[in-house]
Amino acid sequence: MTPDFPFSYGEFYGAYSERQKAQGAAYYQALGIAIEDFDERQSAIRKNLEFFGAPHVCLLFMPEFHSVRIAGDVGMYGQTFLLALAAHGLGGVPQTLLGFFADTAREVLGIDPAMKMLFGISFGYPDTTSAASRYRIEKAPVDETVTFHQ
Ligand SMILES: Cc1cc2nc3c(=O)[nH]c(=O)nc-3n(C[C@H](O)[C@H](O)[C@H](O)COP(=O)(O)O)c2cc1C
């Protein structure tokens, strides 16, 4: 694995860590995989590398040495892309994991080594019957995530 940007579950702290764990538990439960079944979880994770069966993938890169502000801009681009897909009846899966294979993507696609990969978005027409697309995770209420000043 050759991630351009470090990743650690340790970056999720407090409520974020709890939500991250709850999301993982709900996801594996929806797939019918016991949380302690390491092999099954590994094969579910491996599906990331098959783009979860989607026919297309968009990989998002940013120039080396540019600031975290640029990463924010790329994140906004990704969100807009997801909304545009939805508006056309398509679906997209944002995938940090694809960025763990940045060297492979650059090599296969002939991308400038100075361009660093943030994440990918697999996309296509969603299979609305699959367990993975039917499950929904609870969203934290706005009151918990936003501080209103008057
Ligand atoms: C920026 C970002 C990166 C993600 N990376 C991955 C990933 O690498 N692999 C994965 O299975 N899910 C990943 N997810 C989670 C799913 O793409 C999806 O967001 C989750 O299943 C919940 O769907 P929802 O946000 O529409 O409720 C990521 C989500 C986001 C927002």
The ligand as a Gaussian input file, in Angstrom:
#p B3LYP/6-31G(d) Opt

LIG

0 1
 C      -14.897000      10.690000       2.385000
 C      -15.456000       9.309000       2.595000
 C      -14.641000       8.202000       2.420000
 C      -15.136000       6.908000       2.573000
 N      -14.325000       5.834000       2.341000
 C      -14.844000       4.594000       2.367000
 C      -14.051000       3.475000       1.988000
 O      -12.865000       3.590000       1.656000
 N      -14.635000       2.257000       1.999000
 C      -15.948000       2.084000       2.349000
 O      -16.434000       0.950000       2.322000
 N      -16.723000       3.123000       2.717000
 C      -16.202000       4.365000       2.720000
 N      -16.993000       5.435000       3.069000
 C      -18.404000       5.199000       3.502000
 C      -19.364000       4.975000       2.369000
 O      -18.917000       5.473000       1.148000
 C      -20.748000       5.597000       2.662000
 O      -20.584000       6.956000       2.889000
 C      -21.390000       4.953000       3.849000
 O      -21.684000       3.652000       3.501000
 C      -22.673000       5.691000       4.329000
 O      -23.434000       6.157000       3.292000
 P      -24.156000       7.575000       3.470000
 O      -23.044000       8.560000       3.735000
 O      -24.838000       7.821000       2.163000
 O      -25.091000       7.415000       4.621000
 C      -16.500000       6.729000       2.943000
 C      -17.322000       7.841000       3.130000
 C      -16.824000       9.108000       2.964000
 C      -17.757000      10.289000       3.158000

